[in-house]
Amino acid sequence: MSGFFLYTSNRMEHLAGILTEIVSEPRKYAFSPEIIVVQNRGMQRWLTLQLSDRIGIWSHCEYPFPDSFIRTLLVAAFPELAQQAFWEPDILHWRILKLLPQFLEQEPFIELKRYLSDSNPVKLYELSRQIADLFDQYSVYRPEMVMN
């Protein structure tokens, strides 16, 4: 079976049973990984343990988060979007690191300027990383706030 399937339930154990049935079927392409979209690493770990327990052995699976999975699908369908990967947290982090210092003189950034006043590059690096992570979380949970 190949394609995109969405299963819903209010019981994780029920969904794990359905998933076990699906992944137990022989695959057409043995060297391509099984792709299971998860919301967090805890869910990934729980599913891995459940599948290992139910099947006996479980490997060669990718667990992307929803935003990463959708981005991969979009880039596969529209290759020109690969150039617009600036929303990826690792890329966005470096863009924020470069741009943030030039905004520190503006009114809304006065507290950040005070925080970064000792010119410690580690503080700027960590702050940029946290801002990029927040934008990534907003893009998943509150996309309307990022789009405005």
C-alpha positions in Angstrom: 0.0 0.0 0.0 1.4 3.4 -0.9 0.1 6.9 -0.7 -1.0 9.3 2.0 -3.5 8.0 4.6 -4.9 9.8 7.6 -6.3 7.8 10.5 -7.9 9.4 13.5 -8.9 8.2 16.9 -9.0 9.4 20.5 -7.1 6.2 21.6 -3.4 6.0 20.7 -3.4 2.2 21.3 -6.1 1.8 18.6 -4.0 3.9 16.1 -0.9 1.8 17.0 -2.8 -1.3 16.1 -3.8 0.1 12.7 -0.3 1.2 12.1 1.1 -2.2 13.0 -1.2 -3.8 10.4 -0.1 -1.4 7.7 3.6 -1.7 8.3 3.4 -5.5 8.6 2.6 -5.8 4.9 5.6 -6.4 2.6 6.8 -3.3 1.0 7.3 -2.9 -2.8 10.6 -1.0 -2.2 12.4 -2.5 0.7 15.1 0.2 0.8 12.8 3.2 1.1 12.0 4.1 4.7 8.5 4.1 6.2 7.4 7.7 6.9 5.2 8.4 9.9 4.4 12.0 10.7 4.5 12.7 14.5 3.8 15.7 16.6 6.8 15.4 18.9 9.8 13.2 19.9 7.8 11.6 22.7 5.3 10.3 20.2 8.1 9.0 18.0 9.6 7.1 20.9 6.3 5.7 22.0 5.4 4.5 18.5 8.9 2.9 18.0 8.5 1.0 21.3 4.9 -0.1 20.4 5.9 -1.3 16.9 8.9 -3.1 18.2 6.8 -4.8 20.8 4.0 -5.7 18.4 6.2 -6.7 15.4 9.3 -8.0 17.2 11.7 -5.7 15.4 11.3 -2.2 14.0 13.7 -0.1 12.0 14.2 2.0 8.9 11.6 4.6 9.6 11.6 8.4 9.4 9.5 10.5 11.8 9.2 14.0 10.4 7.1 16.7 12.2 4.1 18.0 10.3 5.7 21.2 9.1 8.8 19.4 7.9 6.7 16.8 6.1 4.6 19.4 4.3 7.6 21.4 3.4 9.2 18.3 1.9 6.0 17.6 -0.1 5.8 21.1 -1.4 9.5 21.1 -2.5 9.0 17.8 -4.3 6.0 19.3 -6.1 7.4 22.7 -6.6 11.3 22.6 -6.7 11.5 26.3 -6.9 10.4 26.5 -3.3 13.7 24.9 -2.2 15.3 28.3 -2.6 12.9 29.7 -0.1 14.0 27.6 2.8 14.6 30.6 5.0 11.8 29.5 7.3 13.8 26.5 8.4 14.8 27.1 12.0 18.5 26.5 11.4 18.5 28.9 8.5 16.3 31.5 10.1 18.5 31.5 13.2 21.5 32.8 11.2 19.3 35.4 9.4 18.1 36.7 12.8 21.6 36.7 14.1 22.7 38.9 11.2 19.7 41.2 11.3 18.9 41.7 15.0 21.8 44.1 15.8 20.6 46.7 13.4 17.2 46.8 15.1 18.4 47.3 18.6 18.2 51.1 18.4 14.5 51.1 17.7 12.0 51.5 20.5 10.6 48.0 20.8 14.1 46.5 21.1 15.5 48.7 23.9 15.3 45.8 26.5 17.1 43.5 24.1 19.8 46.2 23.6 20.2 46.3 27.3 20.4 42.5 27.5 23.0 42.4 24.8 25.0 45.5 26.0 28.0 43.5 27.2 28.7 42.5 23.6 28.8 38.8 24.5 28.4 37.0 21.1 27.1 33.9 22.8 24.1 35.8 24.1 23.2 37.1 20.6 23.7 33.6 19.3 21.4 32.0 21.9 18.8 34.8 21.6 18.7 34.4 17.8 18.3 30.6 18.2 15.3 31.1 20.7 13.6 33.6 18.4 14.0 31.2 15.4 12.5 28.3 17.5 9.6 30.5 18.5 8.9 31.4 14.9 9.0 27.7 14.0 6.5 26.9 16.8 4.2 29.8 15.7 4.3 28.5 12.1 2.9 25.2 13.3 0.5 26.3 16.1 -0.4 29.8 15.2 0.3 30.4 11.5 -2.0 33.4 11.3 0.3 35.3 13.7 3.4 34.6 11.4 1.5 35.6 8.3 0.5 39.1 9.6 
